[in-house]
Amino acid sequence: MILAKAPIDKIIRKAGAERVGEGAIMAMAEYLEDFGISVAKEAAALAKHAGRKTIRAEDITLALERI
């Protein structure tokens, strides 16, 4: 797991949960990591297409629109 448990717990609580189980944290972390990797891959492809090695904020924004 790449993401720390505490921030995942905070996200779920911010959504309205009073208590958060360990399994919920792990499931959310796995989903967020998979989604983040997908966005990053798309953003990397966009940057490469533009002739850049650096991923910029606009690459992330465009990647989110395409996913």
Secondary structure, 3 states (H helix, E strand, C coil): CCCCHHHHHHHHHHCCCCCCCHHHHHHHHHHHHHHHHHHHHHHHHHHHHCCCCCCCHHHHHHHHHHC
